[in-house]
Every structure is written in structure tokens, then in C-alpha cells.
Amino acid sequence: MRPMPVAAAHDDRTTVGAPAPVRPRFSRPGTVSRATGQPSQTLTRAATAEYGFVVKDLRRIALTAAGSAVLLAIATVIADTVVNK
């Protein structure tokens, strides 16, 4: 029988310094993380502009839906009068 081969010696790695503390991803278990502290001026301006775009889009969607409802009502009245004649 052959003798078992000798395993190579392992170098134990030592850390030079402690790792930086890790910020928690979640403020509470089961919740989505949220930013803390005061928002920057750039972020506030970007959020305000985005809010304006969303309000404009919702206004356009509401006008389109109202216009479609009016056209549907007119088409219904016209179709009803044509069919009943």
C-alpha cells in the first residue's frame, strides 16, 4: 500500500483592519428601505419636476377618458335613433 499524500500547508490569512460597518438594507424587517436625513437640493428639484410631469400626464389621461365617454354617449344616441327608425 502507498502512504497517503501529505496535504500542502495552508497560509492563514489575517485581516489588516476591521471591515467597514454595513448599513442595514431595511429599517424594519419586512419593509422597504427608505432614505433617511434631509434630501439634497438636486434631488428635491428632480422630484418636483417629475411630480409636474406626472400631474400633466394624469390630466391628459383624464381629458382623453372624458372625451371618449362623450363620444361614446353621442355614438350611442345616434345609433339608437338610426336603429329605431
Number of C-alpha atoms within 10 A of each C-alpha: 3 4 5 6 6 6 6 6 6 6 6 6 6 6 7 6 6 6 7 6 6 6 7 8 11 11 13 9 8 7 9 9 12 9 7 7 6 7 9 9 9 9 10 12 11 12 12 12 11 12 12 12 12 12 11 12 12 12 12 12 12 12 12 12 12 12 12 12 12 12 12 12 12 12 12 12 11 11 11 11 10 9 7 6 5
